[in-house]
Structures are given as structure tokens and as C-alpha cells.
Amino acid sequence: MRDYCDIRVLIIDDEPAIRNSMAAFLEDYGFLAHSCESAEEARDLMRKETYHAVSNTHLTLPTI
């Protein structure tokens, strides 16, 4: 299996079970996965870190 350890993915979801399972899945494949529960938290993380991909599992986040 290919190691994607240098690829950072940000997962945004307000449901802990969904974001944790998505992060675990990506980490199993060697991605560096970070997760958060709100748009504000995602914005703060993206100001501090560069992500190669962002996954938002909702069509809209209420605070955006």
C-alpha cells in the first residue's frame, strides 16, 4: 500500500462518529488527517496549516 504521509487532509463534521471514522480510514491509508467540528475551527486550522484536501460532509455549514 502506498504511504501518503506527507498529504494533509482536513475533515469537517459536527458529528464525532463521522469525522473520527473518516480520519481513521484516511490514516489507515497513510494520510495525515486532522478533524474539526465547525467552520470557525476549520478556518483557524487552515490559517495555521496548509492542507492538500478538505472534506466537508455537509452541503452547508450553518456558520459560514
N, C-alpha and C positions, 0 to 999 in steps of 0.2 A: 504494500500500500504506500502511496506517495505521502511524504510528510510536507504539510503546508504550514509549518511552524512560524513562518515569517508573514503570514497573511492574517490580518486582524479583522474580526467581524464584530459588529455591534448589534445586539438583539434588543429590540424594544417591545415590551409587552407588559401589561398591567397584571397579568395572571402568572404568579410564580411558577406553577407547574409547567406552563408552556415555555416560558423563557428558560427555565432550568433544563428542561428536556432538549430544547434546541441547542443550548450551549453544550450540553453533554454530548449530543450527537456530533456537533462540529469538532469538539475537542477529541473525540474518538478517531476522527479522520485527520487529526494533526493541526487543525486551525487554532488560533488563539482567539477565543471567544470571550467577549465582555457582554454583560447584560445589564439592563436597567428597566425601570417600570414607568417612566414618564418622559414626555418630550423635553421638559426642563432638564432632567438628569442627563438625557442624551445630548442635549446642546452643551451642557457643561463638560461632559466627557469628550465630545468632539472638539472642544476648544483646547483641551489638554493633549489629545492623542489623535493620530491620523489613523483612520480605518479604511480598509480596502473595500469593505462592503457593509451595508447597514440593512438589517431586516426588521421591518415594522409589520407585525402580523395583523394590524387593524388598518382598514382603509383610511380612517381618520383618527387622530388623537385629539381628545377634547380640548386640550390646552394649546393647540397650535393654531 
